[in-house]
Amino acid sequence: MEHVATLVAAPGFDGLGDIVARLSRSAGATVWLEEGRAADLAFEDWAPADIAEVLDETIGEAPLDHAVQPAFGRRKHLLIADMDSTFITVECIDVIARHAGIGAEIAEITRRTIRGELDFSDSLRARVARLAGASVELFETAWREDVGFMPGGPTLLATMRARGALTALVSGGFTWFTGRVAAAVGFDTHRANTLDIGDGLLAGTMTEPILDRGAKLDILRELAASRRLSLAETMAVGDGANDIAMLEAAGMGIAYHGVTAAERAADAAVRHGDLTTLLFFQGYRRADFVIADVRL
């Protein structure tokens, strides 16, 4: 079986050509997806573990993201993505809590939850309960002042959608934010938790059941079945322990600037690049990208 190793250089790194030249002594054909930034190297009849060992030895500490996968079936037809710290730059509950005056307390619980030290559902219920009585106006403040978008997200979505893929934002956060993020960056659909609100104030509770790691996996399977896709034809991306189940099940699971537990569960990790790295991993050339911006 032929496998492909894809290497994507961090912005500003100009040493990819030298690394590709050294690897080409072992690999077959090299295809530049973007000159100087991203390349595919073919490996015929190599075990993936052996390819990974050669890559690790050659790349060393160079700021490169890389993935190894079968050459066949790289283009995915369903993308399911986490929101907080994946498609946006913040954890929404943390910035809401900061505006409510309890930011440090909530942020520490969030960090431990992302690392997998706390049960996600129990942790989320506890954090939401601490926000009881806070004004929903804090959401508008957080959206306006804190939420930023990860580079490359709109282009990733626009390019995959142009090739017929379904894109879904699936978050353990809140629908108030996923609806706005999905509209801004171009997702087809979104799922998240719904907060209970009365008279413009948070009740401190949510609609049950909680959208947790098991629910993310269920949604991946549901959306794949709706398109008559095998899980091998899907891609998932996320950063935290709550994403592990979908990262393990998807045909290509990507830990995006993720915690150690997410990286261990994923097929590849993006530590240096932006979200367009996921297009290079699928074999898209830079000329194939459908360039898009955030629509506010």
HELIX and SHEET records of a PDB file:
HELIX    1   1 LEU A   16  LEU A   23  1                                   8    
HELIX    2   2 PRO A   48  ILE A   59  1                                  12    
HELIX    3   3 CYS A   92  ALA A  100  1                                   9    
HELIX    4   4 GLY A  103  ILE A  114  1                                  12    
HELIX    5   5 PHE A  120  ARG A  130  1                                  11    
HELIX    6   6 GLU A  137  GLU A  145  1                                   9    
HELIX    7   7 GLY A  153  ALA A  162  1                                  10    
HELIX    8   8 THR A  175  VAL A  185  1                                  11    
HELIX    9   9 ARG A  213  SER A  226  1                                  14    
HELIX   10  10 LEU A  231  GLU A  233  5                                   3    
HELIX   11  11 ALA A  241  ASP A  243  5                                   3    
HELIX   12  12 ILE A  244  ALA A  249  1                                   6    
HELIX   13  13 THR A  260  ALA A  265  1                                   6    
HELIX   14  14 THR A  277  PHE A  281  1                                   5    
HELIX   15  15 ARG A  286  ASP A  288  5                                   3    
SHEET    1   A 4 THR A  30  GLU A  34  0                                        
SHEET    2   A 4 ALA A  38  GLU A  44 -1                                        
SHEET    3   A 4 GLU A   2  ALA A   9 -1                                        
SHEET    4   A 4 LEU A  64  PRO A  70 -1                                        
SHEET    1   B 6 THR A 189  ASN A 193  0                                        
SHEET    2   B 6 LEU A 166  PHE A 174  1                                        
SHEET    3   B 6 LEU A  78  ALA A  81  1                                        
SHEET    4   B 6 THR A 234  GLY A 238  1                                        
SHEET    5   B 6 MET A 252  TYR A 256  1                                        
SHEET    6   B 6 ALA A 268  VAL A 270  1                                        
SHEET    1   C 2 LEU A 195  GLY A 198  0                                        
SHEET    2   C 2 LEU A 201  MET A 206 -1                                        
END                                                                             
